[in-house]
Amino acid sequence: MKDGTLAVGAGRPAPENFAPGLPGPVFAAHYHLAGDPAGPYTYGRDENPTWTLLERAIGELEGGAEVVAFSSGMAAVASVLLSRVRAGDVVVLPDDCYLTTRMLKDRLESYGAVVRMGPTAGDAQIRLLDGARLVWLETPSNPMLDVCDIARVVEAAHAAGALVAVDNTLATPLGQRPLDWGADFSVASDTKAMSGHGDLLLGHVATRNSELAEGVRLWRKTVGAIPGPMEAWLAHRSLATLQLRLDRQAANALALAEALRDRPEVSGLRYPGLPDDPSHEVAVRQMRRFGCVVSFTLPDEAAAERFLGSLRLVMQATSFGSVHSSAERRGRWGRDAVEPGFVRFSVGIEDTEDLVADVIRALGKIS
């Protein structure tokens, strides 16, 4: 089954006369529960029929997996890092991954874990594996768009006795399936491209190991990091257009990257889909779509702010993956190792010519 067909039907129940194709959200703090507390739905913090359908859908998109849905991407990230690691364990993190994931370093160390950090590029985590219990990858990395060889790192990590989790937010399961490359966990912020409209917070963890799934499910229950039924339903509804959105965004991102290549104002252009991008050789082996994010650097902070303020079709926002294009000067947060003029651009589904023209016009304003 091809991606578009899979996305349209993912997780939907069997047809039933007089019933909707996708049942509406179930709002329930508790369920009628007589006798022994056994059954699929016992309490609203543990299970919900709307989550069940969404988790089934994402599991299909992940190539066959158990999925646990969460209230946000960071709840999903934390569920893996904090449920699997104990005092004395060694955790390997990328030093260029999502900034809030990096903030968990202090939390892990406060619990007595040892955290080692290395860059995504060049599969640097392999040099840090001695005694590791868990290796965290993010590929492509956010915001620098470096790529690591998942299969190579997984092979080395498993040989060293470590589990591997991959933050697959930027690629999504239709762009890359870490579980197919041997990873133990595929994790994503579904706030981004999976839901795709910039109007909800959600995350998920996928695994093909039932014991690992139960561990993150128990973590969700005990800390209460559960998704709302409306958010889960909106995300499931949005999956039907996932392949359409991703294909349009990837085409637009490549067109934008190509338009920026020869601009004198632009340096450090990155997009894994460009044949001359440093990550392209690895990316093309393990990715089916290269994502919607393009990054580049303008001469300085003032130039970047003038550029962003001159865009007409692009909103200034800190997320990515929406149908609406957005961009930001990433250095404003002060926690990424980027130049003051570094721009992370999330490409939407606008008409390609209009979007590229808007960017070129805005670049003219900084000259």
Short mmCIF file of the C-alpha atoms (twelve columns), coordinates in Angstrom:
data_MODEL
# 
_entry.id   MODEL 
# 
loop_
_atom_site.group_PDB 
_atom_site.id 
_atom_site.type_symbol 
_atom_site.label_atom_id 
_atom_site.label_alt_id 
_atom_site.label_comp_id 
_atom_site.label_asym_id 
_atom_site.label_seq_id 
_atom_site.Cartn_x 
_atom_site.Cartn_y 
_atom_site.Cartn_z 
_atom_site.pdbx_PDB_model_num 
ATOM 1   C CA . MET A 1   0.000   0.000  0.000  1 
ATOM 2   C CA . LYS A 2   1.433   3.379  -0.986 1 
ATOM 3   C CA . ASP A 3   1.864   6.234  1.465  1 
ATOM 4   C CA . GLY A 4   -1.148  8.296  0.420  1 
ATOM 5   C CA . THR A 5   -3.535  5.369  0.648  1 
ATOM 6   C CA . LEU A 6   -2.039  4.307  3.969  1 
ATOM 7   C CA . ALA A 7   -2.360  7.804  5.435  1 
ATOM 8   C CA . VAL A 8   -5.993  8.192  4.398  1 
ATOM 9   C CA . GLY A 9   -7.145  4.958  6.012  1 
ATOM 10  C CA . ALA A 10  -4.718  4.634  8.908  1 
ATOM 11  C CA . GLY A 11  -6.319  3.616  12.190 1 
ATOM 12  C CA . ARG A 12  -9.897  3.975  11.052 1 
ATOM 13  C CA . PRO A 13  -12.397 1.389  12.298 1 
ATOM 14  C CA . ALA A 14  -14.105 -1.110 10.026 1 
ATOM 15  C CA . PRO A 15  -17.112 0.349  8.172  1 
ATOM 16  C CA . GLU A 16  -20.339 0.226  10.140 1 
ATOM 17  C CA . ASN A 17  -23.778 1.209  8.950  1 
ATOM 18  C CA . PHE A 18  -24.874 4.651  10.099 1 
ATOM 19  C CA . ALA A 19  -21.522 5.322  11.835 1 
ATOM 20  C CA . PRO A 20  -18.993 7.981  10.813 1 
ATOM 21  C CA . GLY A 21  -15.783 6.919  9.109  1 
ATOM 22  C CA . LEU A 22  -13.824 8.424  11.997 1 
ATOM 23  C CA . PRO A 23  -15.753 8.541  15.294 1 
ATOM 24  C CA . GLY A 24  -15.698 11.843 17.129 1 
ATOM 25  C CA . PRO A 25  -13.609 12.485 20.249 1 
ATOM 26  C CA . VAL A 26  -14.611 10.648 23.417 1 
ATOM 27  C CA . PHE A 27  -14.621 12.918 26.450 1 
ATOM 28  C CA . ALA A 28  -14.485 10.768 29.556 1 
ATOM 29  C CA . ALA A 29  -12.760 11.050 32.906 1 
ATOM 30  C CA . HIS A 30  -14.086 7.630  33.869 1 
ATOM 31  C CA . TYR A 31  -16.120 4.768  32.409 1 
ATOM 32  C CA . HIS A 32  -18.905 2.602  33.783 1 
ATOM 33  C CA . LEU A 33  -16.965 -0.188 35.475 1 
ATOM 34  C CA . ALA A 34  -18.854 -2.846 37.406 1 
ATOM 35  C CA . GLY A 35  -17.101 -5.785 39.030 1 
ATOM 36  C CA . ASP A 36  -13.470 -6.581 38.392 1 
ATOM 37  C CA . PRO A 37  -11.514 -3.670 36.822 1 
ATOM 38  C CA . ALA A 38  -10.747 -5.478 33.584 1 
ATOM 39  C CA . GLY A 39  -11.373 -4.306 30.051 1 
ATOM 40  C CA . PRO A 40  -10.014 -1.907 27.485 1 
ATOM 41  C CA . TYR A 41  -11.203 1.295  29.225 1 
ATOM 42  C CA . THR A 42  -11.125 1.689  32.989 1 
ATOM 43  C CA . TYR A 43  -10.029 5.243  33.769 1 
ATOM 44  C CA . GLY A 44  -9.496  8.390  31.745 1 
ATOM 45  C CA . ARG A 45  -5.823  8.775  32.600 1 
ATOM 46  C CA . ASP A 46  -5.076  5.253  31.394 1 
ATOM 47  C CA . GLU A 47  -7.019  4.747  28.179 1 
ATOM 48  C CA . ASN A 48  -9.338  6.530  25.793 1 
ATOM 49  C CA . PRO A 49  -10.990 5.220  22.588 1 
ATOM 50  C CA . THR A 50  -9.858  8.300  20.675 1 
ATOM 51  C CA . TRP A 51  -6.242  7.660  21.637 1 
ATOM 52  C CA . THR A 52  -6.645  4.027  20.609 1 
ATOM 53  C CA . LEU A 53  -7.550  4.944  17.037 1 
ATOM 54  C CA . LEU A 54  -4.773  7.543  16.762 1 
ATOM 55  C CA . GLU A 55  -2.166  5.178  18.192 1 
ATOM 56  C CA . ARG A 56  -3.279  2.459  15.796 1 
ATOM 57  C CA . ALA A 57  -2.999  4.905  12.891 1 
ATOM 58  C CA . ILE A 58  0.498   6.086  13.783 1 
ATOM 59  C CA . GLY A 59  1.556   2.485  14.356 1 
ATOM 60  C CA . GLU A 60  0.584   1.688  10.789 1 
ATOM 61  C CA . LEU A 61  2.508   4.704  9.487  1 
ATOM 62  C CA . GLU A 62  5.550   3.608  11.520 1 
ATOM 63  C CA . GLY A 63  5.578   0.344  9.569  1 
ATOM 64  C CA . GLY A 64  3.908   -1.718 12.266 1 
ATOM 65  C CA . ALA A 65  4.519   -0.707 15.870 1 
ATOM 66  C CA . GLU A 66  2.995   -0.214 19.292 1 
ATOM 67  C CA . VAL A 67  2.423   3.495  19.820 1 
ATOM 68  C CA . VAL A 68  1.869   5.534  22.948 1 
ATOM 69  C CA . ALA A 69  0.466   9.036  22.421 1 
ATOM 70  C CA . PHE A 70  1.443   11.942 24.664 1 
ATOM 71  C CA . SER A 71  0.331   15.467 25.444 1 
ATOM 72  C CA . SER A 72  3.367   16.985 23.685 1 
ATOM 73  C CA . GLY A 73  6.557   16.069 21.919 1 
ATOM 74  C CA . MET A 74  8.604   16.755 25.035 1 
ATOM 75  C CA . ALA A 75  6.351   14.464 27.068 1 
ATOM 76  C CA . ALA A 76  7.173   11.728 24.557 1 
ATOM 77  C CA . VAL A 77  10.905  12.519 24.703 1 
ATOM 78  C CA . ALA A 78  10.910  12.555 28.501 1 
ATOM 79  C CA . SER A 79  8.994   9.280  28.681 1 
ATOM 80  C CA . VAL A 80  11.866  7.449  26.997 1 
ATOM 81  C CA . LEU A 81  14.765  9.221  28.677 1 
ATOM 82  C CA . LEU A 82  13.292  9.217  32.172 1 
ATOM 83  C CA . SER A 83  11.655  5.782  32.149 1 
ATOM 84  C CA . ARG A 84  14.688  3.843  30.877 1 
ATOM 85  C CA . VAL A 85  17.561  5.515  32.742 1 
ATOM 86  C CA . ARG A 86  18.643  4.886  36.332 1 
ATOM 87  C CA . ALA A 87  21.365  6.285  38.588 1 
ATOM 88  C CA . GLY A 88  24.769  5.355  37.240 1 
ATOM 89  C CA . ASP A 89  23.541  4.711  33.690 1 
ATOM 90  C CA . VAL A 90  25.292  6.360  30.762 1 
ATOM 91  C CA . VAL A 91  23.175  8.279  28.249 1 
ATOM 92  C CA . VAL A 92  24.500  9.584  24.940 1 
ATOM 93  C CA . LEU A 93  22.804  12.722 23.564 1 
ATOM 94  C CA . PRO A 94  23.488  14.854 20.489 1 
ATOM 95  C CA . ASP A 95  24.831  18.265 21.456 1 
ATOM 96  C CA . ASP A 96  22.969  19.789 18.493 1 
ATOM 97  C CA . CYS A 97  19.507  18.308 19.054 1 
ATOM 98  C CA . TYR A 98  16.344  20.198 19.998 1 
ATOM 99  C CA . LEU A 99  17.207  22.659 22.746 1 
ATOM 100 C CA . THR A 100 14.574  21.435 25.234 1 
ATOM 101 C CA . THR A 101 15.769  17.855 24.818 1 
ATOM 102 C CA . ARG A 102 19.255  19.089 25.723 1 
ATOM 103 C CA . MET A 103 17.795  20.685 28.828 1 
ATOM 104 C CA . LEU A 104 17.021  17.182 30.125 1 
ATOM 105 C CA . LYS A 105 20.776  16.697 30.602 1 
ATOM 106 C CA . ASP A 106 20.639  18.503 33.944 1 
ATOM 107 C CA . ARG A 107 17.608  16.470 35.018 1 
ATOM 108 C CA . LEU A 108 19.270  13.175 34.119 1 
ATOM 109 C CA . GLU A 109 22.454  14.159 35.941 1 
ATOM 110 C CA . SER A 110 20.450  15.158 39.007 1 
ATOM 111 C CA . TYR A 111 19.160  11.574 39.087 1 
ATOM 112 C CA . GLY A 112 22.718  10.245 39.047 1 
ATOM 113 C CA . ALA A 113 23.000  9.397  35.348 1 
ATOM 114 C CA . VAL A 114 26.094  10.180 33.295 1 
ATOM 115 C CA . VAL A 115 25.397  12.159 30.107 1 
ATOM 116 C CA . ARG A 116 27.830  12.268 27.199 1 
ATOM 117 C CA . MET A 117 27.223  14.594 24.269 1 
ATOM 118 C CA . GLY A 118 28.532  14.683 20.729 1 
ATOM 119 C CA . PRO A 119 27.476  16.117 17.367 1 
ATOM 120 C CA . THR A 120 25.073  14.419 14.963 1 
ATOM 121 C CA . ALA A 121 27.347  14.726 11.935 1 
ATOM 122 C CA . GLY A 122 29.824  11.934 11.320 1 
ATOM 123 C CA . ASP A 123 28.007  9.482  13.611 1 
ATOM 124 C CA . ALA A 124 30.000  10.923 16.513 1 
ATOM 125 C CA . GLN A 125 27.886  9.070  19.093 1 
ATOM 126 C CA . ILE A 126 29.700  5.837  18.202 1 
ATOM 127 C CA . ARG A 127 32.825  7.130  19.949 1 
ATOM 128 C CA . LEU A 128 30.833  7.668  23.179 1 
ATOM 129 C CA . LEU A 129 29.193  4.252  23.560 1 
ATOM 130 C CA . ASP A 130 31.374  2.615  26.190 1 
ATOM 131 C CA . GLY A 131 29.058  1.472  28.994 1 
ATOM 132 C CA . ALA A 132 26.037  3.317  27.555 1 
ATOM 133 C CA . ARG A 133 22.492  2.228  28.358 1 
ATOM 134 C CA . LEU A 134 20.645  4.553  25.964 1 
ATOM 135 C CA . VAL A 135 21.648  6.463  22.838 1 
ATOM 136 C CA . TRP A 136 19.503  9.339  21.619 1 
ATOM 137 C CA . LEU A 137 19.658  10.401 17.968 1 
ATOM 138 C CA . GLU A 138 17.959  13.251 16.164 1 
ATOM 139 C CA . THR A 139 18.245  13.068 12.402 1 
ATOM 140 C CA . PRO A 140 17.958  15.411 10.633 1 
ATOM 141 C CA . SER A 141 18.983  17.549 13.575 1 
ATOM 142 C CA . ASN A 142 17.088  20.675 14.533 1 
ATOM 143 C CA . PRO A 143 17.996  23.353 13.532 1 
ATOM 144 C CA . MET A 144 21.299  22.557 11.766 1 
ATOM 145 C CA . LEU A 145 19.931  19.703 9.581  1 
ATOM 146 C CA . ASP A 146 22.845  17.337 10.049 1 
ATOM 147 C CA . VAL A 147 22.130  13.645 9.417  1 
ATOM 148 C CA . CYS A 148 23.595  10.521 10.985 1 
ATOM 149 C CA . ASP A 149 23.561  6.958  9.683  1 
ATOM 150 C CA . ILE A 150 20.874  5.349  11.849 1 
ATOM 151 C CA . ALA A 151 21.700  1.756  10.930 1 
ATOM 152 C CA . ARG A 152 25.413  2.239  11.605 1 
ATOM 153 C CA . VAL A 153 24.871  3.836  15.007 1 
ATOM 154 C CA . VAL A 154 22.235  1.244  15.944 1 
ATOM 155 C CA . GLU A 155 24.578  -1.634 15.089 1 
ATOM 156 C CA . ALA A 156 27.354  -0.167 17.229 1 
ATOM 157 C CA . ALA A 157 25.007  0.726  20.087 1 
ATOM 158 C CA . HIS A 158 23.383  -2.687 20.231 1 
ATOM 159 C CA . ALA A 159 26.810  -4.321 20.200 1 
ATOM 160 C CA . ALA A 160 27.653  -2.176 23.233 1 
ATOM 161 C CA . GLY A 161 24.425  -3.175 24.987 1 
ATOM 162 C CA . ALA A 162 22.598  0.130  24.527 1 
ATOM 163 C CA . LEU A 163 19.092  0.922  23.342 1 
ATOM 164 C CA . VAL A 164 18.624  3.523  20.594 1 
ATOM 165 C CA . ALA A 165 15.900  6.150  20.383 1 
ATOM 166 C CA . VAL A 166 15.522  8.402  17.333 1 
ATOM 167 C CA . ASP A 167 13.741  11.747 17.351 1 
ATOM 168 C CA . ASN A 168 12.024  11.523 13.966 1 
ATOM 169 C CA . THR A 169 10.025  14.749 14.240 1 
ATOM 170 C CA . LEU A 170 11.401  16.483 11.183 1 
ATOM 171 C CA . ALA A 171 11.192  13.497 8.828  1 
ATOM 172 C CA . THR A 172 7.929   11.886 10.091 1 
ATOM 173 C CA . PRO A 173 7.299   8.155  9.448  1 
ATOM 174 C CA . LEU A 174 6.571   8.898  5.778  1 
ATOM 175 C CA . GLY A 175 10.008  10.443 5.396  1 
ATOM 176 C CA . GLN A 176 12.003  7.975  7.455  1 
ATOM 177 C CA . ARG A 177 11.275  4.911  9.594  1 
ATOM 178 C CA . PRO A 178 13.910  4.520  12.310 1 
ATOM 179 C CA . LEU A 179 12.412  1.214  13.460 1 
ATOM 180 C CA . ASP A 180 13.120  -0.255 10.027 1 
ATOM 181 C CA . TRP A 181 16.789  0.670  10.542 1 
ATOM 182 C CA . GLY A 182 16.888  -1.163 13.862 1 
ATOM 183 C CA . ALA A 183 16.132  1.607  16.346 1 
ATOM 184 C CA . ASP A 184 14.302  0.589  19.521 1 
ATOM 185 C CA . PHE A 185 12.201  3.756  19.723 1 
ATOM 186 C CA . SER A 186 10.890  6.220  17.157 1 
ATOM 187 C CA . VAL A 187 9.829   9.434  18.885 1 
ATOM 188 C CA . ALA A 188 8.182   12.545 17.476 1 
ATOM 189 C CA . SER A 189 6.557   15.808 18.317 1 
ATOM 190 C CA . ASP A 190 3.293   15.469 16.416 1 
ATOM 191 C CA . THR A 191 2.751   19.170 17.046 1 
ATOM 192 C CA . LYS A 192 4.813   19.620 13.895 1 
ATOM 193 C CA . ALA A 193 4.288   17.997 10.484 1 
ATOM 194 C CA . MET A 194 2.255   14.997 11.644 1 
ATOM 195 C CA . SER A 195 -0.740  17.183 12.583 1 
ATOM 196 C CA . GLY A 196 0.462   19.938 10.276 1 
ATOM 197 C CA . HIS A 197 -1.774  22.887 11.085 1 
ATOM 198 C CA . GLY A 198 -0.019  24.577 13.992 1 
ATOM 199 C CA . ASP A 199 -3.068  24.311 16.238 1 
ATOM 200 C CA . LEU A 200 -2.348  21.524 18.738 1 
ATOM 201 C CA . LEU A 201 0.332   19.958 20.938 1 
ATOM 202 C CA . LEU A 202 0.902   16.209 20.759 1 
ATOM 203 C CA . GLY A 203 3.670   13.606 20.665 1 
ATOM 204 C CA . HIS A 204 4.185   9.873  20.318 1 
ATOM 205 C CA . VAL A 205 6.586   7.027  21.004 1 
ATOM 206 C CA . ALA A 206 6.622   3.990  18.694 1 
ATOM 207 C CA . THR A 207 8.379   0.685  19.336 1 
ATOM 208 C CA . ARG A 208 8.137   -2.939 18.217 1 
ATOM 209 C CA . ASN A 209 9.021   -4.199 21.698 1 
ATOM 210 C CA . SER A 210 5.999   -4.687 23.968 1 
ATOM 211 C CA . GLU A 211 8.071   -4.400 27.141 1 
ATOM 212 C CA . LEU A 212 9.490   -1.044 26.042 1 
ATOM 213 C CA . ALA A 213 6.004   0.131  25.089 1 
ATOM 214 C CA . GLU A 214 4.662   -0.793 28.505 1 
ATOM 215 C CA . GLY A 215 7.454   1.180  30.171 1 
ATOM 216 C CA . VAL A 216 6.589   4.429  28.422 1 
ATOM 217 C CA . ARG A 217 2.859   3.753  28.855 1 
ATOM 218 C CA . LEU A 218 3.368   3.380  32.621 1 
ATOM 219 C CA . TRP A 219 5.392   6.610  32.664 1 
ATOM 220 C CA . ARG A 220 2.498   8.390  30.905 1 
ATOM 221 C CA . LYS A 221 0.045   7.044  33.480 1 
ATOM 222 C CA . THR A 222 2.097   7.974  36.538 1 
ATOM 223 C CA . VAL A 223 2.986   11.525 35.459 1 
ATOM 224 C CA . GLY A 224 -0.334  12.175 33.702 1 
ATOM 225 C CA . ALA A 225 1.205   13.273 30.385 1 
ATOM 226 C CA . ILE A 226 -1.919  12.280 28.469 1 
ATOM 227 C CA . PRO A 227 -3.249  13.812 25.250 1 
ATOM 228 C CA . GLY A 228 -6.615  15.505 25.197 1 
ATOM 229 C CA . PRO A 229 -9.268  13.640 23.191 1 
ATOM 230 C CA . MET A 230 -9.922  16.650 20.970 1 
ATOM 231 C CA . GLU A 231 -6.211  16.992 20.164 1 
ATOM 232 C CA . ALA A 232 -5.970  13.267 19.431 1 
ATOM 233 C CA . TRP A 233 -9.013  13.399 17.141 1 
ATOM 234 C CA . LEU A 234 -7.742  16.493 15.291 1 
ATOM 235 C CA . ALA A 235 -4.373  14.833 14.752 1 
ATOM 236 C CA . HIS A 236 -5.964  11.642 13.432 1 
ATOM 237 C CA . ARG A 237 -8.187  13.610 11.069 1 
ATOM 238 C CA . SER A 238 -5.100  15.467 9.791  1 
ATOM 239 C CA . LEU A 239 -3.201  12.276 8.958  1 
ATOM 240 C CA . ALA A 240 -5.335  11.777 5.843  1 
ATOM 241 C CA . THR A 241 -3.506  14.666 4.139  1 
ATOM 242 C CA . LEU A 242 -0.041  13.845 5.517  1 
ATOM 243 C CA . GLN A 243 1.423   12.496 2.288  1 
ATOM 244 C CA . LEU A 244 -0.008  15.389 0.266  1 
ATOM 245 C CA . ARG A 245 1.353   17.948 2.709  1 
ATOM 246 C CA . LEU A 246 4.791   16.369 2.988  1 
ATOM 247 C CA . ASP A 247 5.240   16.061 -0.770 1 
ATOM 248 C CA . ARG A 248 4.247   19.695 -1.369 1 
ATOM 249 C CA . GLN A 249 6.399   20.943 1.493  1 
ATOM 250 C CA . ALA A 250 9.431   18.954 0.332  1 
ATOM 251 C CA . ALA A 251 9.032   20.230 -3.232 1 
ATOM 252 C CA . ASN A 252 8.715   23.797 -1.971 1 
ATOM 253 C CA . ALA A 253 11.694  23.378 0.358  1 
ATOM 254 C CA . LEU A 254 13.893  22.129 -2.459 1 
ATOM 255 C CA . ALA A 255 12.777  24.977 -4.730 1 
ATOM 256 C CA . LEU A 256 13.518  27.510 -1.998 1 
ATOM 257 C CA . ALA A 257 16.926  25.993 -1.263 1 
ATOM 258 C CA . GLU A 258 17.827  26.066 -4.943 1 
ATOM 259 C CA . ALA A 259 16.738  29.716 -5.177 1 
ATOM 260 C CA . LEU A 260 18.956  30.609 -2.217 1 
ATOM 261 C CA . ARG A 261 22.102  28.839 -3.448 1 
ATOM 262 C CA . ASP A 262 23.549  31.733 -5.430 1 
ATOM 263 C CA . ARG A 263 22.286  34.624 -3.319 1 
ATOM 264 C CA . PRO A 264 25.246  36.693 -2.069 1 
ATOM 265 C CA . GLU A 265 23.457  37.476 1.211  1 
ATOM 266 C CA . VAL A 266 23.120  33.794 2.096  1 
ATOM 267 C CA . SER A 267 25.760  31.525 3.601  1 
ATOM 268 C CA . GLY A 268 25.663  28.140 5.322  1 
ATOM 269 C CA . LEU A 269 22.657  26.947 3.330  1 
ATOM 270 C CA . ARG A 270 21.448  23.520 4.491  1 
ATOM 271 C CA . TYR A 271 18.791  21.200 3.111  1 
ATOM 272 C CA . PRO A 272 19.367  17.417 2.964  1 
ATOM 273 C CA . GLY A 273 17.587  17.230 -0.393 1 
ATOM 274 C CA . LEU A 274 20.244  19.332 -2.124 1 
ATOM 275 C CA . PRO A 275 22.700  17.036 -3.949 1 
ATOM 276 C CA . ASP A 276 25.661  19.063 -2.659 1 
ATOM 277 C CA . ASP A 277 24.453  19.245 0.959  1 
ATOM 278 C CA . PRO A 278 26.954  17.617 3.369  1 
ATOM 279 C CA . SER A 279 24.185  15.308 4.631  1 
ATOM 280 C CA . HIS A 280 22.761  14.297 1.266  1 
ATOM 281 C CA . GLU A 281 24.699  11.073 0.749  1 
ATOM 282 C CA . VAL A 282 23.513  9.575  4.035  1 
ATOM 283 C CA . ALA A 283 20.054  11.148 3.857  1 
ATOM 284 C CA . VAL A 284 19.268  9.706  0.446  1 
ATOM 285 C CA . ARG A 285 20.017  6.186  1.727  1 
ATOM 286 C CA . GLN A 286 17.623  6.284  4.680  1 
ATOM 287 C CA . MET A 287 15.057  8.994  3.903  1 
ATOM 288 C CA . ARG A 288 12.168  8.895  1.456  1 
ATOM 289 C CA . ARG A 289 11.323  12.590 1.897  1 
ATOM 290 C CA . PHE A 290 13.717  15.286 3.058  1 
ATOM 291 C CA . GLY A 291 11.366  17.404 5.132  1 
ATOM 292 C CA . CYS A 292 10.168  20.967 5.155  1 
ATOM 293 C CA . VAL A 293 12.980  22.823 6.947  1 
ATOM 294 C CA . VAL A 294 15.657  24.886 5.207  1 
ATOM 295 C CA . SER A 295 18.317  26.671 7.239  1 
ATOM 296 C CA . PHE A 296 20.698  29.436 6.225  1 
ATOM 297 C CA . THR A 297 22.643  32.351 7.648  1 
ATOM 298 C CA . LEU A 298 22.317  36.032 6.790  1 
ATOM 299 C CA . PRO A 299 25.132  38.532 7.460  1 
ATOM 300 C CA . ASP A 300 24.088  39.523 10.979 1 
ATOM 301 C CA . GLU A 301 21.204  39.828 13.417 1 
ATOM 302 C CA . ALA A 302 19.962  43.089 11.921 1 
ATOM 303 C CA . ALA A 303 19.898  41.632 8.409  1 
ATOM 304 C CA . ALA A 304 17.983  38.582 9.599  1 
ATOM 305 C CA . GLU A 305 15.426  40.705 11.422 1 
ATOM 306 C CA . ARG A 306 14.944  42.935 8.350  1 
ATOM 307 C CA . PHE A 307 14.490  39.864 6.192  1 
ATOM 308 C CA . LEU A 308 11.924  38.294 8.525  1 
ATOM 309 C CA . GLY A 309 10.040  41.551 8.926  1 
ATOM 310 C CA . SER A 310 9.831   41.980 5.146  1 
ATOM 311 C CA . LEU A 311 8.200   38.614 4.434  1 
ATOM 312 C CA . ARG A 312 4.526   38.840 3.502  1 
ATOM 313 C CA . LEU A 313 3.498   35.192 3.230  1 
ATOM 314 C CA . VAL A 314 5.595   33.858 6.102  1 
ATOM 315 C CA . MET A 315 4.803   34.214 9.788  1 
ATOM 316 C CA . GLN A 316 7.474   34.537 12.448 1 
ATOM 317 C CA . ALA A 317 7.027   31.515 14.698 1 
ATOM 318 C CA . THR A 318 9.229   29.051 16.554 1 
ATOM 319 C CA . SER A 319 7.701   25.766 15.378 1 
ATOM 320 C CA . PHE A 320 7.861   24.000 12.018 1 
ATOM 321 C CA . GLY A 321 5.877   21.603 9.869  1 
ATOM 322 C CA . SER A 322 2.700   23.643 9.427  1 
ATOM 323 C CA . VAL A 323 0.870   24.143 6.138  1 
ATOM 324 C CA . HIS A 324 1.689   27.837 6.642  1 
ATOM 325 C CA . SER A 325 5.310   28.826 6.058  1 
ATOM 326 C CA . SER A 326 7.102   30.237 9.070  1 
ATOM 327 C CA . ALA A 327 10.609  31.349 9.933  1 
ATOM 328 C CA . GLU A 328 12.637  32.645 12.838 1 
ATOM 329 C CA . ARG A 329 16.059  33.918 13.788 1 
ATOM 330 C CA . ARG A 330 17.035  30.944 15.864 1 
ATOM 331 C CA . GLY A 331 19.727  32.754 17.826 1 
ATOM 332 C CA . ARG A 332 17.117  34.818 19.655 1 
ATOM 333 C CA . TRP A 333 16.662  31.947 22.119 1 
ATOM 334 C CA . GLY A 334 20.336  31.950 23.042 1 
ATOM 335 C CA . ARG A 335 20.639  28.179 23.441 1 
ATOM 336 C CA . ASP A 336 21.645  26.961 19.966 1 
ATOM 337 C CA . ALA A 337 25.218  27.188 18.674 1 
ATOM 338 C CA . VAL A 338 24.260  29.284 15.653 1 
ATOM 339 C CA . GLU A 339 25.327  32.616 14.203 1 
ATOM 340 C CA . PRO A 340 23.235  35.716 15.070 1 
ATOM 341 C CA . GLY A 341 21.905  35.796 11.501 1 
ATOM 342 C CA . PHE A 342 20.936  32.106 11.363 1 
ATOM 343 C CA . VAL A 343 17.395  31.542 10.024 1 
ATOM 344 C CA . ARG A 344 15.350  28.355 10.351 1 
ATOM 345 C CA . PHE A 345 12.706  28.384 7.623  1 
ATOM 346 C CA . SER A 346 9.734   25.994 7.768  1 
ATOM 347 C CA . VAL A 347 8.290   25.677 4.280  1 
ATOM 348 C CA . GLY A 348 4.529   25.358 3.930  1 
ATOM 349 C CA . ILE A 349 2.228   24.385 1.085  1 
ATOM 350 C CA . GLU A 350 1.804   27.780 -0.573 1 
ATOM 351 C CA . ASP A 351 2.257   28.005 -4.349 1 
ATOM 352 C CA . THR A 352 5.951   27.560 -5.007 1 
ATOM 353 C CA . GLU A 353 6.370   30.619 -7.206 1 
ATOM 354 C CA . ASP A 354 4.630   32.904 -4.717 1 
ATOM 355 C CA . LEU A 355 6.669   31.657 -1.788 1 
ATOM 356 C CA . VAL A 356 10.032  31.866 -3.530 1 
ATOM 357 C CA . ALA A 357 9.197   35.326 -4.881 1 
ATOM 358 C CA . ASP A 358 8.307   36.521 -1.383 1 
ATOM 359 C CA . VAL A 359 11.633  35.277 -0.001 1 
ATOM 360 C CA . ILE A 360 13.676  36.800 -2.826 1 
ATOM 361 C CA . ARG A 361 11.870  40.119 -2.427 1 
ATOM 362 C CA . ALA A 362 12.530  40.109 1.335  1 
ATOM 363 C CA . LEU A 363 16.196  39.331 0.753  1 
ATOM 364 C CA . GLY A 364 16.372  42.433 -1.426 1 
ATOM 365 C CA . LYS A 365 15.344  44.513 1.565  1 
ATOM 366 C CA . ILE A 366 18.522  43.684 3.499  1 
ATOM 367 C CA . SER A 367 20.970  44.812 0.808  1 
# 
